[in-house]
Amino acid sequence: MTVKFLPLAATLLALAATAAQAQTKWDLPAAYPATNFHTENLVQFAADIDKGSGGKLKVTVHANASLFKAPEIKRAVQGGQAQMGEVLLVNFQNEWPIFGADGLPFLADSYEEAAKLWKVQRPLLEKKLAEQGMMVLYAVAWPPQGIYTKRPLASAADLKGIKWRAYSPATSRIAELVGAQPVTVQAAEVSQAFATGVTESMMSSGSTGWDSKLYEHVKYWYDTQAWLPKNAVLVNKAAFDALDKPTQAALLKAAADAETRGWAASRRANGETLEKLKANGMQILPPSPQLKADLKKVGDTMLKEWLDKAGAEGRQLVDAFQK
């Protein structure tokens, strides 16, 4: 009897082996906590890929910089150490100015303006990433950036000498222009940095403040609506090309859905996280007219500096955006 069923067992084993071979497994490193709306969106994106590809492509999301630190993710995707990754575009402005377009203070200061900027930024980005062996799948804006501070601000002069968390070239330059002291701190280390006095202020969204429980250390958030930086999900082009056509189509469909869903989630997160911070004792305040005027000057200076570096490409982008 045992002998009789051996061919069947062998067939089942062969089928299982074929299925295993047909299944592709990818890693997707991300820099933010599992509870952040960007990461929740990535998890849904991975589930949609699994479903859309009929289980042929399985993507594991590695949250909170657990696989690669934020500044390392782009290089990891480019080098094939990870097939996909989520990056904060403004982190790479020193490599190529266009990466930093959405970190320019007051250029795009609403969701509508940020979406318009992405529309003109994307073709330039796709060209640059193609040269680097990558593709951009989708991008989602963070909520508008405001200033967290341990002490009240009436004007930019109140920031002089303050320890300021910098996470990108733009945030470092803002610190220099207002006379603050820039300190580089990654998202995963923000809470500890504020708790230990390594930093006393930063420009970031309500989401980051809530993720980091900043209400435990900081009393003020000024709603400056400075800019809406974007996270972008990149894929290694060789890894993408190795997929069969139906799986590629499933991946691109899931990416388009993730972009739509992500922007809606960002809008929700903005309102919800500010309400939560307020409920936990943080003062959510409008900037004074003087602070607004001071920051506008900072924005004008930074736009001029950026255009000088970005050259014709930068001018093309800004002109297309401002049409």
N, C-alpha and C positions, 0 to 999 in steps of 0.2 A: 504493500500500500504506500509506504514511504517513497519507494522508487517511482511509483506512478505519478506522484505529485511534484517530483523534482523539476521537470520541465516547466511547470506552472510557476514554481518558486523562482526559478532562474529568470523566467520572463518578467515577473513582478520586480525582481531586483534590477533587471536591465532597464525597465521603465522608470524606476525610481532614480537610477543613475542618470538617465537621459534628462529627467525633470530637473535634477540637481544641477546638471551642466547647463541647462537652458536658463537657470535663474542667475541673474547678475546682482551682486551686492555692492552698494556704494556707501561711502561715508560722507556726511554733511556737517562739518564743524561750524559752530556758531558761538558768538562771544557773550550772549546775554542769558539770563536765568530762564529756567523752564517755564516760569510763570509770566514772563514778558510776552506781550502780544505778538511780537515778531517771531518768537520761538514757537508759540502756539500755532501760528500760521505755518511755520515750517513743518511742524508735526502733521498738520492737516494736508499740506502739500505732499509729504512723503506717503501718507495714506492714500491720497488721490492717485499718485503714481503707481502704487501697488495695485490698486483696483483697476485703473485704466489700462495697465499693461498686462492684466490677467495674472498678476503675481510674478511676472518675468523680471521686473526690476524692483529690488527692495532697497530702500534708502534708510539709513540709521542717522538720526539727528543727534549730534553731540553738543549739548547746551553748555553755557557758562564757561566758555574757554577751556573745556575739559580735555579736548583733543589737541588743539592749537590755540595759542594766545591770539588776541584780536589782530595784532600787526602781522602775524605769521600766516593767516588763513589764505590770503591771496596767493602768496608764493607756494603754499601747499597745493592749491588747485592747479596753478600754472605748472608745477613740477610733477603733478600726478600722484602726490602723496595722499590727496583726497580728491575724489572725482567732482565734488561740488562743495561750495562754501558760501557763507553769508558774510559780507564785508560792509563796513561803514565807509562809503566812498571818500568822504573828506579826509580820512586817515592817509590817503595816498596822493595828496595834492603836491607834495615835494617831488614825486615821481613824474607827474604830468598835471599841469594846472587845472585841466577840465574836470578831473576827479573832484576838485574842491569847489566847483561852481555853486553847489547847493549849501556851502558853508559861508557864503559871502553875506555878512549881516545886512538885512533889510532889502536884499535884491528880490527874493521871493519870500514874502512874509505871511502867506495864508495857504491853505490847502489847494485852492484854485490856482494860485500863482506857482506853487510847487509842482503841481501836475503839468502846468504849461512849460515850466523849466525842464522837466523830465522829458517831455515830448521833443524839445530841441536838443537836449543833451544826449539822448539815447543813440542817435545815428553816429555821433562822434565817438561815443564810448564803444559801440559795436566794432567800429573800424580799429580803434586802438587795441581792444581786447583780442580781436582776430589776429593781429600782429604778434600777440603774446600767447597764442594757442588756446584762447578761451572764448566763451560766449557769455553774454548776460541773459539770464532767463527772465528775471523780473526785478523790480525795485519798489520799495514801500517807504514812504516818508515817516520820520518820527514826528511826534507832536511839536508845535512851536516851542522854541527855546526861550527860557527865562533865566533870571539870575537867582541862584540860591546863595544866601549869605547869613553869617551868624550875627551880623549887626545891621541896623537900618541904613538904607542908602537914600540920600537926597540928590546926589549928583555923582558923576564918575570920579570926582575928587575923593569921595569916601572909599574908593577901592584902592587908593594909593598904598602900596606896601603890603596889602592883604595877600595871603597865600591862596592862589587861584588854581584850581584843577584844570590842567590842559590835557586834551585828548587828541588834538589835531593841530596842524600848522596854524589854522585860522584862530583857534582858541588861544594858542600861545601868543599870536600876534595881538589879539585883543588885550591880553594881559600887559604886553609891552606898551601899547598905546595909552592905556589908562594908568600905567605905573604900578600895576599889581605884580606879584612874584609868581611866575608860572611854575607849576609842579606837575610832572607827567604822572597821571594815575589812570589805569585801565578801569573799565566798567565794573569788573568783578571785584575790584579793590576799593571802590568809592566809600562804602560804609566804614571800613576800617580807617581810611585816610581821614575822614571827618571826625571819627571817634577819638583818634590819637593826635589830632591837631596838625597832621601833615598838610591838610588843606582846610581853608575856612570859607571858601566860596567857589562857585563854578557856574557856567552857563550850560543848562541842560533842560530836558523836558520834565513834565510831571511824572511820566512813566519811570524815568531813571531814578527820580527822587523817591518814588514809592517802592521800586524794586530794592533800593538801598536803605529803606527805612530812615531817610534823612530827617524825618520829624523828630527823631530821638536826639539829633545833634544841632539842627538848624531851625531858626524860628521864622525866616523870611524867604519868600519867593516872589520876585518881581516879574510880572507878565509882560516882558518886552517884545514878544512875538518876533524874535530876531531872525530866525531862519528855520527851515524844516529839512535837516539833513536826511539823506536816504541810505537805507541798507539795501544792498543789491545782492542777488544770488547768482553766483558765477558757476559755470560748468567747464570742465576740461574738454576741449574740442575733440581730442583723440578718443576720449571715453564716450562722448556723445556719438561720434561717427561709428564707433564699434557696435552700437545698438542697432537692432533691425528697425525698419521704417515704422511699423506700427507702434513700437515702444518709444521711438523718437516723438511720434505724433502725440502719444499719451503724455509724455513728459512736457511737451510744449503747451498742451491743453491745460495740464495741471498748473503750469507756471502762470498762464494767463488768468486762470481762476484765482490763484494765490495773490496776484497783484491787485485784482479788484477787491477781493476779500480783505487784504492787508490794509489798503487805504481806508476802507470803512472801519476796520478795527482800530486804526490809529486815531481816527476822529472820536470814536467811543472812548478809547483809553485816555485821551486828553481830558475830556470832561470828568470821567470816573476817577482818575488818579488825583486830579486837583481837588475834587470833593473829599477824597480819602485823606489827603494830606491836611486839608483844612480841619476835618473831623478829629485829626490827631494833634491839633494844636498849632499847625503852621499857619502863618499869616500869608494869604494870597493877595498880593497888592498890585495896583497899576503903577507903572513908573511915574515919577514926577515929571513935569514938563522939562525941567533942567536935565534930568537923567536921560530922557528921550532925545533931547537936543545933543547932548554929549555923545550918546551912542550913534546918532545919525552921522556925526562928524567922523567917528571911528569907521562906520560903514563906508562913507565916501572915500576915505583914505585907503581902505583895504580894497575897494573895487578898482581904484586907480592903480594900486600896486599889482593887483592880480592881472589886470589888462596889460600892463607893461610886460609881465612874465608870460602870459598866455598868447600874446601876439595876435596874428590874424585869426587863428582858430577861436580864441577867446572873444575877439571883437565880433566875429561871425555869430557866435552863440548868443552874446548879449543883445546884438541887434535883432536877431530872430526872436528872442524872448520879449524884447520891448516893443515889437511891432504892434 
